[in-house]
């Protein structure tokens, strides 16, 4: 039985035969530990003299964006990251300056520490972040846990975090933007409620469903609702949904569209699996990633990994997955050309490719703790849903 929330984000199947060990993750933040991995070449470029300063940000109970904003406000150090880590884990990641310096600072706060690593001659690139290592304790897992061995049979679905977890709305906002329903996109951002969300949040969103009460809502919104505050201020002042969306950070505007693309990708995987397509081994004429991450045609090389189109205004259509993507787009009432936005051009997306399955070669389990590494863009929660088989992922800590 596929949980309801899985269906809402396009995940319509399990791909392992493992019955599930049950249990809960994130009972404590220390139960979910994430360490960022960069290439050996990038590691070797870090020296001790001067250049672009590199740090390790260790944090708990705060996401990357808020931690970096707080570091800048409190200490005047402006830093960038290679990826985003959420608040519900203990995480370690590389952060760096985008200006040259010969100074290093160390910061220690209750929710985060900033420790110096060294300097680089060039700013670190996101391409140099190759993945993450996970150490995860599953509270209440049965003895079946140690029997799980199908870590090479997991599809590369986008996980719950991509869609907002307890409030799976990011892809719905993205859909409205692509459909040019900008008023609907703002309404979803402000007032979409979810059965999985906290009661107090639902009450606030019910208040924001009435435009006449925007000023009242703005006065009582908590700090965690940064985007809603921006949107309310813009709507109160201008009543222009396009202007309101453009007032949001660029990364967020793009993220909404990327979330919708992720929903379509999940649906494509699910539909292809149901139709009996081979999704773990590339076939003749498939597009594949090489072991070096280069995209190309299938060459009967065992190191190649099957990739599936990620829809956009100029995505590659000559694959066996084109039929499923087009069927999904028709059901959604859009075409691939709609991913080019004349009204908000900066969120336009040409599409691309993504691996069809998860590469997880170093999986181990001991007692109630599992350990594994995943490449950039793959979700630990997708591995965990195959191991735990939760009835309700959100009450199980997902």
C-alpha positions as CSV (number, residue, x, y, z in Angstrom):
1,X,0.0,0.0,0.0
2,X,1.5,3.3,-1.1
3,X,1.1,6.1,1.4
4,X,-1.2,9.0,0.4
5,X,1.6,11.6,0.6
6,X,3.7,9.5,-1.8
7,X,1.0,9.5,-4.4
8,X,0.6,13.3,-4.0
9,X,4.2,13.8,-5.1
10,X,4.2,11.3,-7.9
11,X,5.7,8.2,-6.2
12,X,3.3,5.4,-7.0
13,X,5.4,2.3,-6.3
14,X,8.0,0.5,-4.2
15,X,10.8,-1.2,-6.2
16,X,12.2,-3.6,-3.6
17,X,10.7,-6.8,-2.2
18,X,11.9,-6.1,1.3
19,X,8.8,-6.3,3.7
20,X,10.0,-3.3,5.7
21,X,11.5,-3.1,9.2
22,X,9.2,-0.4,10.5
23,X,10.5,2.2,13.0
24,X,10.9,6.0,13.1
25,X,13.7,8.3,12.0
26,X,14.7,11.7,13.5
27,X,13.5,10.9,17.0
28,X,16.3,13.1,17.9
29,X,18.3,15.3,15.5
30,X,21.4,13.3,16.4
31,X,19.8,10.3,14.9
32,X,20.2,11.8,11.4
33,X,23.8,12.8,10.5
34,X,24.7,14.2,7.1
35,X,28.3,14.9,5.9
36,X,28.9,16.6,2.6
37,X,31.4,15.0,0.2
38,X,33.6,16.9,-2.3
39,X,35.9,15.6,-5.0
40,X,39.5,14.6,-4.1
41,X,40.7,17.2,-6.6
42,X,38.7,19.9,-4.8
43,X,40.1,18.7,-1.4
44,X,43.6,18.9,-2.7
45,X,43.1,22.5,-3.9
46,X,42.5,23.7,-0.3
47,X,45.8,25.3,1.0
48,X,46.7,27.3,4.1
49,X,47.9,30.6,2.7
50,X,45.3,33.0,1.2
51,X,42.6,33.2,-1.4
52,X,38.9,32.3,-1.0
53,X,38.3,31.2,2.6
54,X,36.8,27.7,3.0
55,X,35.0,26.6,6.2
56,X,33.0,23.6,7.5
57,X,29.6,24.6,8.8
58,X,28.4,22.2,11.4
59,X,24.8,22.8,12.4
60,X,21.7,21.3,14.2
61,X,18.2,22.6,14.3
62,X,18.6,25.3,11.6
63,X,18.7,25.1,7.8
64,X,21.7,26.3,5.7
65,X,20.0,29.5,4.4
66,X,19.1,30.7,7.9
67,X,22.5,29.8,9.3
68,X,24.4,31.7,6.7
69,X,22.1,34.7,7.0
70,X,22.6,34.7,10.7
71,X,26.4,34.5,10.4
72,X,26.3,37.5,8.1
73,X,24.1,39.5,10.4
74,X,26.0,38.7,13.5
75,X,29.6,38.4,12.3
76,X,29.7,40.2,8.9
77,X,30.9,37.1,7.0
78,X,29.1,36.6,3.7
79,X,29.3,32.9,2.7
80,X,28.0,30.6,0.0
81,X,27.3,26.9,0.1
82,X,27.5,24.0,-2.4
83,X,24.1,22.7,-1.3
84,X,21.3,23.2,1.2
85,X,20.9,21.1,4.3
86,X,17.6,21.2,6.3
87,X,17.1,21.8,10.0
88,X,16.0,18.4,11.1
89,X,19.4,16.8,11.2
90,X,23.0,17.2,12.4
91,X,24.9,18.3,9.3
92,X,28.4,19.2,8.1
93,X,29.0,21.0,4.9
94,X,31.6,23.2,3.1
95,X,30.9,27.0,2.9
96,X,33.2,29.7,1.4
97,X,33.7,33.3,0.6
98,X,33.3,34.6,-2.9
99,X,36.0,37.3,-2.3
100,X,39.7,36.8,-1.6
101,X,41.0,37.2,1.9
102,X,43.9,36.1,4.2
103,X,41.7,36.1,7.2
104,X,39.8,33.2,8.8
105,X,37.2,33.4,11.5
106,X,35.8,30.7,13.7
107,X,32.2,31.0,15.0
108,X,30.5,29.1,17.7
109,X,26.7,29.5,18.4
110,X,24.1,27.2,20.0
111,X,22.8,25.9,16.7
112,X,26.0,26.0,14.5
113,X,29.8,26.2,14.4
114,X,32.0,27.6,11.7
115,X,35.4,26.0,11.5
116,X,38.3,27.0,9.2
117,X,39.5,24.6,6.6
118,X,41.8,26.7,4.4
119,X,41.9,28.7,1.2
120,X,41.4,28.0,-2.5
121,X,42.7,29.9,-5.6
122,X,39.3,29.6,-7.2
123,X,35.8,29.6,-5.7
124,X,34.5,26.1,-5.0
125,X,31.9,25.0,-7.6
126,X,28.7,23.0,-7.1
127,X,30.1,20.5,-9.5
128,X,32.8,19.7,-7.0
129,X,30.1,18.5,-4.5
130,X,29.7,14.9,-5.3
131,X,27.3,13.8,-2.7
132,X,26.6,13.1,1.0
133,X,27.3,10.5,3.6
134,X,24.4,9.5,5.9
135,X,24.5,7.9,9.4
136,X,20.9,7.3,10.4
137,X,19.4,5.6,13.4
138,X,16.0,3.9,12.9
139,X,14.2,3.9,16.3
140,X,12.1,0.8,16.8
141,X,13.3,-1.0,13.7
142,X,12.8,-4.8,13.7
143,X,15.6,-7.3,13.4
144,X,14.7,-7.5,9.7
145,X,16.8,-4.3,9.2
146,X,20.1,-6.2,8.9
147,X,18.6,-8.4,6.1
148,X,18.0,-5.5,3.7
149,X,20.3,-6.0,0.7
150,X,18.4,-4.4,-2.3
151,X,20.2,-1.1,-2.2
152,X,20.9,-1.4,-5.9
153,X,17.2,-1.7,-6.8
154,X,15.9,1.8,-5.7
155,X,14.6,4.3,-8.2
156,X,15.9,7.9,-8.0
157,X,12.6,9.6,-6.9
158,X,12.7,13.1,-5.5
159,X,12.0,12.9,-1.8
160,X,9.5,14.6,0.4
161,X,11.7,17.6,1.3
162,X,11.6,18.7,-2.4
163,X,7.9,19.3,-2.1
164,X,7.6,20.8,1.4
165,X,7.3,17.7,3.5
166,X,4.4,18.4,5.9
167,X,3.0,20.9,3.5
168,X,3.6,19.4,0.0
169,X,2.9,22.6,-2.0
170,X,6.0,23.7,-3.8
171,X,5.2,21.7,-6.9
172,X,1.6,23.0,-6.9
173,X,2.9,26.6,-6.8
174,X,5.3,25.7,-9.7
175,X,2.4,24.2,-11.6
176,X,0.4,27.4,-11.2
177,X,3.3,29.5,-12.4
178,X,3.8,27.3,-15.5
179,X,0.1,27.5,-16.2
180,X,0.4,31.3,-15.9
181,X,-2.1,31.3,-13.0
182,X,0.0,33.8,-11.0
183,X,-2.8,34.7,-8.6
184,X,-3.3,31.0,-7.9
185,X,0.5,30.6,-7.2
186,X,0.4,33.4,-4.6
187,X,-2.8,32.0,-3.0
188,X,-1.1,28.6,-2.7
189,X,2.0,30.1,-1.1
190,X,-0.1,31.9,1.5
191,X,-3.1,29.8,2.2
192,X,-2.7,26.2,1.0
193,X,-3.4,24.0,4.0
194,X,-2.3,20.4,4.5
195,X,-3.6,17.7,6.8
196,X,0.0,16.9,7.8
197,X,0.8,20.5,8.9
198,X,0.7,21.9,12.5
199,X,-2.7,23.2,13.7
200,X,-1.4,26.7,14.4
201,X,0.1,27.0,10.9
202,X,-3.3,25.9,9.4
203,X,-5.1,28.6,11.3
204,X,-2.7,31.3,10.0
205,X,-3.2,30.1,6.5
206,X,-6.9,30.1,6.8
207,X,-6.6,33.7,7.9
208,X,-4.4,34.5,4.8
209,X,-7.1,33.0,2.5
210,X,-8.9,36.3,2.9
211,X,-7.1,39.2,1.2
212,X,-8.9,41.7,3.5
213,X,-7.1,40.2,6.4
214,X,-3.6,40.4,5.0
215,X,-2.5,43.3,7.3
216,X,-3.8,41.4,10.3
217,X,-1.9,38.3,9.3
218,X,1.3,40.2,8.6
219,X,1.4,41.4,12.2
220,X,1.3,37.8,13.7
221,X,3.3,35.7,11.2
222,X,6.2,33.8,12.9
223,X,9.8,34.2,11.8
224,X,9.8,30.9,10.0
225,X,7.3,32.3,7.4
226,X,9.8,34.6,5.7
227,X,8.4,34.0,2.2
228,X,4.8,34.6,3.3
229,X,5.9,38.0,4.9
230,X,7.5,39.1,1.6
231,X,4.4,38.1,-0.3
232,X,1.9,39.7,2.1
233,X,3.8,43.0,2.0
234,X,3.8,43.1,-1.8
235,X,0.2,42.1,-2.1
236,X,-0.9,44.8,0.5
237,X,1.2,47.4,-1.3
238,X,0.6,46.5,-5.0
239,X,-2.0,43.7,-5.3
240,X,0.1,42.4,-8.3
241,X,0.8,38.7,-8.2
242,X,3.6,38.8,-10.7
243,X,5.4,41.5,-8.9
244,X,4.8,39.6,-5.6
245,X,6.4,36.4,-7.1
246,X,9.3,38.4,-8.4
247,X,9.9,39.9,-4.9
248,X,10.7,36.4,-3.7
249,X,14.4,35.3,-3.8
250,X,15.4,34.1,-7.3
251,X,16.4,30.8,-5.9
252,X,13.0,30.3,-4.4
253,X,11.2,31.3,-7.7
254,X,13.3,28.8,-9.6
255,X,12.8,26.1,-6.9
256,X,9.0,26.2,-7.3
257,X,9.3,25.4,-11.0
258,X,12.0,22.8,-10.3
259,X,9.7,21.2,-7.8
260,X,7.0,20.9,-10.4
261,X,9.6,19.4,-12.8
262,X,10.5,16.9,-10.0
263,X,6.8,15.9,-9.6
264,X,6.7,15.2,-13.4
265,X,9.9,13.2,-13.1
266,X,8.6,11.1,-10.2
267,X,5.4,10.5,-12.2
268,X,7.4,9.5,-15.3
269,X,9.4,6.9,-13.2
270,X,6.2,5.5,-11.7
271,X,4.4,5.3,-15.0
272,X,7.4,3.7,-16.8
273,X,7.8,1.2,-14.0
274,X,4.1,0.3,-14.2
275,X,4.4,-0.2,-18.0
276,X,7.3,-2.6,-17.5
277,X,10.2,-0.5,-18.7
278,X,13.7,-1.5,-17.7
279,X,14.8,1.3,-15.4
280,X,18.0,-0.1,-13.8
281,X,20.0,-1.1,-16.9
282,X,20.3,1.1,-20.0
283,X,19.2,-0.3,-23.3
284,X,20.1,0.4,-26.9
285,X,19.5,4.1,-27.9
286,X,19.1,5.2,-24.2
287,X,20.8,8.3,-23.0
288,X,23.3,7.5,-20.1
289,X,25.7,9.1,-17.7
290,X,29.3,7.8,-17.7
291,X,31.2,7.1,-14.5
292,X,32.7,10.6,-15.0
293,X,29.3,12.2,-15.1
294,X,29.3,12.8,-18.9
295,X,26.1,12.5,-20.8
296,X,26.0,10.4,-24.0
297,X,24.4,7.5,-25.9
298,X,24.4,3.9,-24.6
299,X,27.7,2.2,-25.5
300,X,27.3,-1.2,-23.8
301,X,29.6,0.0,-21.0
302,X,28.6,-1.5,-17.6
303,X,29.7,1.7,-15.9
304,X,27.0,3.7,-17.7
305,X,23.9,4.6,-15.9
306,X,20.5,5.1,-17.4
307,X,19.2,8.7,-17.4
308,X,15.7,10.0,-18.0
309,X,14.7,13.4,-19.4
310,X,13.9,16.2,-16.9
311,X,11.2,18.1,-18.7
312,X,11.7,21.7,-19.8
313,X,11.1,23.9,-22.8
314,X,13.7,22.2,-24.9
315,X,14.1,18.8,-23.3
316,X,15.4,15.9,-25.4
317,X,12.5,13.9,-26.8
318,X,14.1,11.0,-28.6
319,X,13.9,8.5,-25.8
320,X,11.6,5.7,-24.9
321,X,10.3,7.9,-22.0
322,X,8.9,10.6,-24.3
323,X,5.5,8.9,-24.5
324,X,5.0,8.9,-20.7
325,X,6.2,12.5,-20.3
326,X,3.9,13.8,-23.0
327,X,0.9,11.8,-21.5
328,X,1.6,13.4,-18.1
329,X,1.9,16.9,-19.7
330,X,-1.4,16.4,-21.5
331,X,-3.1,15.4,-18.2
332,X,-1.6,18.5,-16.5
333,X,-3.0,20.7,-19.3
334,X,0.4,22.1,-20.4
335,X,3.1,21.5,-23.0
336,X,6.9,21.5,-22.7
337,X,6.9,25.0,-24.2
338,X,5.2,26.4,-21.1
339,X,8.4,26.0,-19.2
340,X,9.6,29.2,-21.0
341,X,7.9,32.1,-19.1
342,X,7.6,35.4,-20.9
343,X,6.2,37.0,-17.7
344,X,8.9,35.8,-15.4
345,X,11.7,34.8,-17.8
346,X,14.3,34.1,-15.1
347,X,12.4,31.0,-13.9
348,X,12.3,29.5,-17.4
349,X,13.9,26.0,-17.6
350,X,15.2,24.2,-20.6
351,X,15.2,20.7,-18.9
352,X,17.9,18.1,-18.8
353,X,18.5,14.6,-17.5
354,X,18.6,12.7,-14.2
355,X,19.7,9.2,-13.3
356,X,16.8,6.8,-13.1
357,X,18.2,4.8,-10.1
358,X,20.1,5.4,-6.9
359,X,23.8,4.4,-6.7
360,X,24.4,3.2,-3.1
361,X,27.5,1.0,-3.1
362,X,28.6,1.4,0.5
363,X,25.4,0.6,2.4
364,X,25.9,-1.0,5.8
365,X,23.6,-1.8,8.7
366,X,24.5,-2.4,12.3
367,X,22.1,-2.7,15.2
368,X,19.5,0.0,14.4
369,X,21.8,2.3,12.4
370,X,22.3,2.4,8.6
371,X,25.1,4.1,6.8
372,X,25.4,4.9,3.1
373,X,26.6,7.6,0.6
374,X,24.5,9.0,-2.2
375,X,25.5,11.1,-5.2
376,X,24.4,14.8,-5.4
377,X,20.7,15.1,-5.9
378,X,19.6,11.7,-4.5
379,X,17.5,11.6,-1.3
380,X,18.2,9.5,1.7
381,X,14.5,9.4,2.5
382,X,13.9,7.5,-0.7
383,X,16.3,4.8,0.4
384,X,14.7,4.8,3.9
385,X,11.1,4.4,2.6
386,X,12.2,1.2,0.9
387,X,13.8,0.0,4.1
388,X,11.1,1.0,6.6
389,X,8.0,0.8,4.3
390,X,6.2,3.3,6.6
391,X,2.4,3.4,6.7
392,X,2.6,7.2,7.2
393,X,6.0,8.6,6.3
394,X,5.5,11.9,8.1
395,X,4.6,10.3,11.5
396,X,7.6,8.1,10.9
397,X,9.9,11.1,10.8
398,X,10.3,11.6,7.1
